[in-house]
Amino acid sequence: QVQLVESGGGLVQAGGSLRLSCAASGGTFSDYSMGWFRQVPGKEREFVALSSRSGDWGSNIPYYANSVKGRFTISRDNAKNTVYLQMDSLKPEDTALYYCAAGHQPSRRYNEYTYWGQGTQVTVSS
């Protein structure tokens, strides 16, 4: 059983930056592909970024949603069991509850992830 705890959310003005962290425990972190998703009320959970597990094809290549490409950066530190999401040039439309997730396959689909954190709120004011 893997536990995930997100942190780093908050209120920021448009154009600002935030860095989200997701600390994992209870499993072998490097065995998991890690994804970031976000959700606003009334909408489906949306893919943001993923970092494949070690050894997978493309494990050194992060993947991003088009809406965040060039502004967000996902990274992971397997020694610290942590995945990060650096968010720059934030826009009001980035406002959402951000979740990290762990799964055995690199995927943009939220239903292919097994473990989820509780989420951290990001609010971007205009």
C-alpha positions in Angstrom: 0.0 0.0 0.0 1.4 3.3 -1.1 0.6 6.5 0.7 0.9 9.9 -1.1 0.9 13.3 0.6 0.8 16.4 -1.5 1.9 19.9 -0.3 2.8 23.3 -1.7 -0.5 24.5 -2.9 -1.8 28.0 -2.2 -3.0 31.3 -3.5 -0.8 33.1 -6.1 -1.2 35.9 -8.6 -1.3 35.2 -12.3 2.2 35.0 -13.6 3.5 33.6 -10.4 5.0 30.3 -9.4 4.3 27.4 -7.1 6.1 24.2 -6.4 4.1 21.2 -5.5 5.6 18.2 -3.7 4.2 14.7 -3.3 5.9 12.4 -0.7 5.4 8.7 -1.0 5.7 6.0 1.6 4.9 2.3 1.9 6.3 1.1 -1.4 9.3 1.1 -3.7 9.0 4.6 -5.2 11.2 3.9 -8.2 8.8 1.1 -9.3 6.0 3.5 -9.9 5.1 5.9 -12.6 4.0 9.2 -11.0 1.4 11.5 -12.4 0.0 14.8 -11.6 -3.7 15.5 -12.2 -6.0 18.3 -11.4 -9.7 18.7 -11.0 -12.2 21.5 -10.7 -15.8 21.0 -9.4 -18.1 19.6 -12.0 -15.3 18.5 -14.4 -13.4 15.3 -14.9 -10.0 14.8 -13.4 -7.5 16.2 -16.0 -4.0 14.9 -16.7 -1.2 17.4 -16.1 2.2 15.6 -16.2 3.8 12.3 -15.7 7.2 10.8 -14.9 7.7 7.2 -15.9 9.2 4.6 -13.5 12.8 3.7 -14.0 13.4 1.2 -16.8 10.3 2.0 -18.8 10.7 3.1 -22.3 10.8 6.9 -22.1 11.6 6.9 -18.4 13.8 9.9 -18.8 11.2 11.8 -20.8 8.5 13.6 -18.9 5.1 14.1 -20.5 2.8 17.1 -20.2 -0.6 18.2 -21.1 -0.6 20.7 -23.9 -2.1 23.3 -21.7 0.9 23.3 -19.3 3.7 22.4 -21.7 6.5 25.0 -21.4 5.2 26.3 -18.0 5.2 23.2 -15.7 8.1 20.9 -15.0 7.7 17.5 -13.3 10.7 15.9 -11.6 11.3 13.1 -9.2 13.9 12.3 -6.5 13.8 8.5 -6.0 16.2 8.8 -3.0 13.6 11.1 -1.3 10.6 9.2 -2.6 9.2 12.5 -3.8 7.8 13.9 -7.1 7.6 17.6 -7.7 5.6 19.8 -10.0 7.2 23.2 -10.6 4.5 25.5 -12.0 5.6 28.8 -13.5 3.7 31.5 -15.4 0.5 30.4 -13.7 -2.8 31.4 -15.2 -6.3 31.7 -13.6 -7.4 28.6 -15.5 -4.7 26.6 -13.7 -6.9 26.9 -10.5 -7.8 23.4 -9.4 -7.3 20.8 -6.8 -4.0 19.1 -7.7 -3.5 15.4 -7.1 -0.5 13.2 -7.4 -0.9 9.5 -8.3 1.2 6.4 -8.5 0.7 3.6 -11.0 2.5 0.7 -12.6 2.1 2.1 -16.1 2.9 5.5 -17.5 -0.5 6.9 -18.6 -2.4 10.1 -19.1 -5.6 8.3 -18.0 -6.5 8.8 -14.3 -8.2 5.4 -14.0 -4.9 3.7 -14.7 -3.4 4.9 -11.5 -3.7 2.9 -8.3 -2.8 5.2 -5.5 -3.8 8.8 -4.9 -3.0 11.6 -2.5 -5.6 13.8 -0.9 -4.9 16.8 -3.2 -3.6 20.3 -2.7 -5.5 23.4 -3.7 -4.0 25.8 -6.2 -5.7 29.1 -6.7 -4.5 31.6 -9.2 -5.9 35.1 -9.0 -6.1 37.4 -12.0 
